[in-house]
Amino acid sequence: MKDNIIQTTVSVAIGALAAYFNILLIPVLVLFAVMVIDYCTGMASAYKNKEIKSKTGLIGILKKLSYLVLVCVGGVVDYLIGAGLATAGIEFSSYYFGLIVSVWLIINELISILENLAGLGTPIPKFLVNIVRRLKNTVENKTNTDTKE
């Protein structure tokens, strides 16, 4: 009985989040996945290179949590803009800021994963590093261009 209550509660919570975040759900899940992979590869690289420290690991976890807070801030900005425009009678529902922040953080995590894998001695194809860095630059340049207009 207790398991059913927990499963139901988790299902309802995930369903509510999916309905609320709509388009942000998939990028946030991808962000969460790459954060876990980055943390694991970072710890493995630190272990291999005999640089493992609990303080550094704790700072890494806090950094990952701050990423999620940053996505929430982007979502709140989207909500405030939508609410302000709705007050003016303009229909607007988007998640541009939350989505841009999520994508930017995902790309940063991918770069970090590649660096961690290189620290483990994994051969990384140069073209893969170049593609990920170009994606990051494109996102940064696109958002900088859009804000200047």
Sequence and secondary structure as in RCSB ss.txt:
>XXXX:A:sequence
MKDNIIQTTVSVAIGALAAYFNILLIPVLVLFAVMVIDYCTGMASAYKNKEIKSKTGLIGILKKLSYLVLVCVGG
VVDYLIGAGLATAGIEFSSYYFGLIVSVWLIINELISILENLAGLGTPIPKFLVNIVRRLKNTVENKTNTDTKE
>XXXX:A:secstr
 HHHHHHHHHHHHHHHHHHHHGGGHHHHHHHHHHHHHHHHHHHHHHHHTT   HHHHHHHHHHHHHHHHHHHHHH
HHHHHHHHHHHHTT      HHHHHHHHHHHHHHHHHHHHHHHHTT    HHHHHHHHHHHHHHHHHHHHHHH 
